[in-house]
């Protein structure tokens, strides 16, 4: 790995305010802040100017992300093209826009070039500005193998590879197929060079500017992570980037001393700083929502959501998960993220809250704030089994379906059953099939549950009895009538989203640090969503019967996201290979079809009734797959294929699974922790951007790099001549203010929470697991049994070794 690559993977961060900063123990220390800090406290810090100078080459700002994403971010996955663009040239307006951006880079047919390599690099730069990547094309040579012609093409030139379908080999014996996507569209945009053999003159003999695909107009920003690391690790990373400890005189104690002073200054003002920062966002960013609640001047609750969270909720509010974690800050405030499932079937954040306790009052306040921000209730909300939360939902979200998180319940299964039962593979298989299945009726579920309890001798298990009594709250069989209830299985996995946030959190965090970490986690999540959006927009999936695919499959590939299409394609494949139409009759204008589905493993052949009306474009199947998941089933696709329907009816293409349902521009995280945009911060951002461009340009040219260093040295001297140092009464405080981007007032109006206890700290009257009972038993004091003469936890009355003989003398004495 090169130094430049390592720097880009390090913990340096360039945020939207233009501040160049280093992450130290979950905070960012700017260069100027460290200088002021070390000058103000020389007894505890021995930094000198060269020791704490942050190398600007480590700043991260991907100014050319669009083209690099085309070439590498999607990897070998390939491009989906909107049918409207296929075979067409870019419009005149788009071409004029491209030309105005990089008119000096546009090749001209007939022009003479000095070297091919130089002109290829100019064409690459032109492609980055225009919104496409390039690839080297064919090369022809003269008889002496010297260059004759060279072609450079758009990276979407060519045709997708053909894929064969093996229907004879058992799926169990097949290799796992890769879900490959094609980027190529047959684009003919290119530039051609011709070398004259006699004169050695190189000219541009061909240039095609037009593309048959939309150019990428969105510039993907580099979202650098703010790492949750300690002072010692921060010191190690900094020394490594400086080329070793000899080039970095600062010690790890200097970093620790700063963390000490930072904690002492921010600590008492922690809640005030967080509230002030979120108020700044609310006042300056569009559609940013923030509410907070005080209890005797102490912060007791707050809720916030940005514009992107609101937009995501407006599109994906059918099933929402509300969950709580405890290890987020030193005050034991409970972090409550609200999570939804997006069109890529990934978890996304649609709001977050911090509350001081798990009471009905606190949860009710949080739900009211949530509704105030989003203006509408979710269709279904999933939570844990907290009775206070259940009461709050029934009060504040009337009409909303409340269900329990399946993942949360099933994750407790190992601790609530005996080890021999939990390790039994037959039991695990049986209960998973029973619990997660959506294709059985409630009566059948209850019958199979009883059979399972008898088979594995679980009649006396109180926890299973308790879960069975709540079966209508978490077993899918009991809410088959709720639209999109199948998402409950997916959303239940969002419980693990808290572990995602916990990666960036710590129980010792200040609230300021927690917000640093939350912003970093959210930016990572948005970055992933943005990548999925671009991949779905610009790549096309491998179809089953390419190059002559089913038209209905081709239509699905154009409207659905990548993840949604894979599920649709699976149903189409089942329809083609495992379904056939047994009977078909017309009843009241509807085609009533009986579809037989052949199950591969069991060999069973269940039948399903499908009702189809070609005139009204309606189709319904008795399996209710569309009602559960929002995509048509294999039985329905079998009927559509048989009756030559080439496109999926629009009413069965839900918006929540479509491409581009949320504008990619929303996936930015502008509300990072810092002050809002100012003229100075914008100028700082421009300065760092131009510096990065200079470094990237001369990084491989030693002479040019030396010229840049000399110019920067001269510039640094001239810049410092007329700049007067600013006197300060409390320089350390100013350093900390520079770090957090806020002025710390002497008058504290909002105090940090005190004396907060979560429910996890109190006694609970709940059923203990077998593991907990065993641990408690092992901790009891042992004594010698008069029966077996061993140091154990029983006596002769309940000794397991021949108890009848042990008790016989005792009975005679009676």
Secondary structure by P-SEA (a helix, b strand, c coil): ccaaaaaaaccccccccccbbbbcccccccaaaaaaaaaacccccccccccccccccccccccaaaaaaaccccccbbbbbccccccccccaaaaaaaaaaccccccccccccccaaaaaaaaaaaaaaacbbbbbcbbbbcccccccbbbbbccccbbbbbbbbbccccccccccccbbbbcccccccbbbbbbcccccccccccccccccccccccccccccccccccaaaaaaaaaaaacccccccccaaaaaaaaaaaaaaaccaaaaaaaaaaaaaaaccccbbbbbbbccccccccccccaaaaaaaaccccbbbbbccccccccccbbbbbbbbccccbbbbccccccccccaaaaaaaaaaaaaaacccccbbbbcccaaaaaaaaaccccbbbbccaaaaaaaccccccccccccaaaaaaaaaaaacccccaaaaaaaaaaaaaaacccccaaaaaaaaaccccccccccccccccaaaaaaaccaaaaaaaaaccccccaaaaaaaaaaaaaaaaaaaaaaaaaaacccccccccccccaaaaaaaacccaaaaaaaaaaaaaaaccccccccccccccbbbbbbbbbccccbbbbbbbbbbcccbbbbbccccccccccccaaaaaaaaaacccccccccccccccccccccccccccccccccccaaaaaaaaaaaaaaaaaaaccccaaaaaaaaaaaaaaaaaaaccbbbbbbccaaaaaaaaaacbbbbccccccccccccccccccccccccaaaaaaaaaacbbbbbcccccccccccccccccccccaaaaaaac
